[in-house]
Amino acid sequence: MKKQLHVSSLEETLHLAERLSQLLSPPDVVTLEGDLGAGKTTFTQALAKGLGVQRTVSSPTFTIIKQYEGTYPLNHLDVYRLEDSEEDLGFDELFYGDAISIVEWAQFIEEDLPENRLAIRIIRTGDTARMIELEPKGNHFIKICEAMTQ
């Protein structure tokens, strides 16, 4: 049951991410997919702001994971560099712990992801316009998507 949301500006995208942040709680996992420059990190920054994170949120491309404190702890993972990697990085502890996890390029660790999660795909449809596709996996995330699209 995919839901598609169309946003026409950066402000609408930021508002959508902040709204989502209010519906999440540990150990929720959100995966973000989209082309380079689609807005995955920008979406994560707005979500982190909604969770009360005070630090600057940047892409953890070279460190793979960054952790932030806010209303809830936030794990921000960029697993692009893990394509074809067999290394066990302890994803179970991250995904089933006391934090919300946001995973960019999640297709590279598909077998390590929890079954229940919210998959988000950001597709550029213009300079600032995006189509944001929400794909809930599990009843908890179906309810979140329903709340997001009302």
C-alpha positions, 0 to 999 in steps of 0.5 A: 500500500504505497502512498504518494505525496507531491511537494512543490517546494523545499519548505513543503518537504521540510514540513513533511519530514518534521510532521513524520518526526512527530509520529515516530518512536524507538525503535522505528526504522525509516529507509530513504532512497532516491538519486543523488541530490534528491533530498535524502539528507535534507529530509533527515535534517528536517526530521532530526529538527522535529525530534529536537536534535540541536547539532548540525546533521550531515550525511555520514557518507564516510563514517557510515553512521552518526548518532544524535540526541534529541527527544529520542536518540537518532541513528543516521546511516548512509550505507552507500559504501557497504555495497558488496560488503559482508561485514557485520556492523551490528545492525541488530543493536541499532535497529532494535535498540532505543533509537529511531534509525534513518537509513540512506541507500538501504538497498545495500543492506536489505537483508539486515533491515527489520521486516517492519519499517517505513520505506521512503523514496524521494523522486525529483520532479522539478527544481524544488518539486518532489514526489515522496513515496511512502511504503509502510511495512507493518501495521505500525507504519500503515497507521503512520502513513494514514496519519501523514496523508490525512 
